[in-house]
Amino acid sequence: MTVSSLADRRRVGHHGRARDLDAAERAASAFLRALGVEPDDPAHPELARTPRRLAEAFAELLTPEEFDFTTFPNTERYGELVLVRDIPLQSLCAHHLLPFVGRAHVAYLPGERIVGLSKLARLVDHFARRPQTQERLTTQVAAALEERLEPRGVGVVMEAEHQCMTLRGARAPGTTTTTSSLRGHLREDPAARAELMALVNTGRG
């Protein structure tokens, strides 16, 4: 990939519909009333601004920030694994719009270019700020890194606790879901794959 074509694709942003907080506030108020919660109940003044707060909270959770996916020439010809561990992860379950929270581990084997390390965390946050399944979120981060950086390999591992399992349904607090997406050399070479997983788990009991 040429530098010019890479620059054309380096801006990562949100291209969804525009937000309408007033409409969201009205919908939130109707939603609460439908469930037997009256926001205008004078006996519960703490609920008066709940519909607006709910609209603003979900707008924040569902709006990714634009950022530059900054890359640099791999002048040192570094060819070993680059891993950023324990990236904070929070998203909303696409099925129930309840949070799932955990951590992501993002790795790649450099090719012609390397990426600013903070951009790996930004990439996770970007795709997390929308209704998601953990499986899709994992593959989206891996695919974006593979497309934008063209490394020799990509590995993404995510671990999260889902409130749709801990607060309702099975009500199984403490359960953790782990997903992974491996591309290129990290998928094809068992030794490289084992090295990645060993580094992800280093220092854990």
N, C-alpha and C positions, 0 to 999 in steps of 0.2 A: 504494500500500500504506500502511495506517495504521501509526503507530508501534507500537501494541499488537500488531498482527498480525506486524509485523517482529520484535518482541521475542520472540514465541512461537517463531519459527523461527531465532533467532540462535545458539542453542546447537548446536555441532557436536560430536558424540561418536561413540563406537564402540558399535554395538549387536549385535555378533556373539556367539558362544557364549563361555562362561566358559573360561578357560585351565585346563589340568590339567598342570602341569609334571612331576608324577611319571609320568603316563601317557606324556607326550612323551619323558621320559628313557628309559623302558622301550622305547618304539618306536625311539628313536635307537640304543640298544644293539643291538636286533635288526637294525636296518638295517645297522649297521657289520659285524656278524657275517655277515650275508648276503652282504656284499661282501668277505669274507675278512679283515676287520680285527677283532682280538680285544681289546676294551677291558680285559679282565682279565689280559692276557698279562704275567707278571711281568718279562719281558725289556723291556717298554716301559711303565714306570710312569707316563710322561707321559700315557698314554691313559686312566688310571683314572677321571678325572672328565670325560672328553670327552663322553660321552652327556649329562651334566647341563649342561655348558657349551653343547652344541649346542642343547638344549631351551631354555635361557635366552636364547641369542643369537637364535633364531628367534622366540621370544615377544616380544623387544624389537623386532625388525624388523617384526613383524606386528600390533603393538598401537598404534593411533593414540591420541594424547592428546585429551581433550575440551578445547575452548576456546570462548570467546565471540567470535562474529563481530561485533565492535564497529563500528557505523556512526554517522555524525553527519550532521545536516542540512547540505546544501550551501549554507550561508548566503552565501558569496561568489559563488554561481552560476558556479563554475568549470566550464568546458565543454570544456577541452582534454584531450589524452591524459594519463593517469596510467600510468606504466610502472615496474615493479620488475624490474630485470634480474638475471640471474645468481644466481637462487635455487638453493642447493644441492639436488640431486635424487638420491635413492637409493631404489631399490625392488627387488623380487624378480620375476624373469620368471615369469609364470604357467605356462609350459611346462616349465621346468627348475628353478625355484627357485634360480637363480643371479642374482647382483646385476646390475642395470644402474645406471650412475652418470653423472650429468651436471649439467645446469643447466636451469632453467625461467625463462621470461620471461613475466610476467603483466601485462596492460594492460586498462584499461577507460576508457570515455568517461562521465564522471559524469552522472547524472540529478538526482533530488531529494536523493540522499544520497551521501556518500562513506564509504570504509571505512578503518580504521586500517591503515597500510601493512604492519605486521608480520603482519596477518591473511592477506595474500596468500601469504606464505611458509608460514604455518600450514596454509593450505588445501592447498597442494601436498603438504606432509608428511603431512597427514591421509589423503589418497587414495593416497599412495605406500606407506603401511604396510599393504599387503595384496598377495597375488599379483596381478600386473598385466601387461597389455601396455601398451607406451608409447602406443599409439593410444587405448586406453580411458582411461588416466590423463589424457591431454591433454583429451579431451572431458569427462571428469567434472569437472575443475577449472573448465573454461569454463562448463559447465552450472550448477554450484553457484554460481559468481559471478553468473551471469545471473539465477538464481532468487532469490538472497538479497538482491542489491543493486538489481536492476532498472535497470541502467545503459543508456545509449543504445547501447553497443557493448562487446564483450569480445574480447580477443585473447590466446591462450595459445600459446606456442612452446616446445617442449622439444627438447633435444639431449642424447643419451646414448650411452655405449658399453656394449654388452651382452656380458657375459662368456660367455653361451651361444654367442656368435659368436667371441670372442677366445680362449677356453680350450678349446673343443671344436668339433665340426662343421667349419665353414669355417676356423676358426683364423685369423681375419683381424684381428690387433691393430691398433688405431688407427682402425678404422672407426667412424663416428658416424652415428646415426639421428636425423633431424629430423622432428618432427611438429608440426602446427598445428591450432588450432580457432578460427575467427573467427565472431563472432555480431553481429547487428544492423548498425550503421553501418560497423563495421570490416570487415564482409564485403561489404556492398552498395556502398560507395564506394571505387573504385580508388585515389583520392588518399589517403584515410585509411588504407587498407591498405598503401600504399607508404610512408607516413610511419612506420607502426608497424615495418615491416621495416627501414627505414633506421635507426631508433633502436635496434632490437635489434642491428644489425650495426655501429653506430658504434664506431670505434676498432679494428676488427679488420682484419687483413691479408687 
